[in-house]
Amino acid sequence: MGKFQFLETGIRGLTVIETIPFGDARGYFMETWQEKQFCEAGIPGHFVQDNQSRSTKGVLRGLHFQKEHPQGKLVRVISGEVYDVAVDCRPKSETFGRWYGIVLSAENKKQFYIPEGFAHGFLVLSETAEFCYKCTDFYTPGDEGGILWNDPDVGIEWPAVDAEILLSEKDGRHSGFKETDFSFFERW
């Protein structure tokens, strides 16, 4: 029953999913995941963990990755609006170091699939946002890595927000892209 459009981003594996809701005077219904259709589009069908966060305007979470237990993520926003970004960290990829960003919101109902081998983060554009994501592997404490959100070598064009950018202490200490070892992603 689900209706999805799978849009390529120009970076192998990174996919935007437009979900088509069914609506009437009562509201709407939509499928957000359908294993057969997603697998046919090249998105793995095995998710092991669902996560949800709530953040306020100006919060920037990222750019994160897991080293030995990388996670593919299917992300979406159920309340508010964020600018979501993925950076290709696969050393053998023809797009190594390139980034892609997209606005995800409760209104546009878009989803974004970020495969293993990418750093991921988002900036909250609305007063608050609730962010949901499915993961292909379990979170493993101590396996985290990251790159600095505003590294000029990556050059992410974050949208302006009329709020102070709020980072966790850990996210503020990440290294730049050129200083980060990505050898654990060489299998991609």
Disulfide bonds with the S-S distance in Angstrom:
none
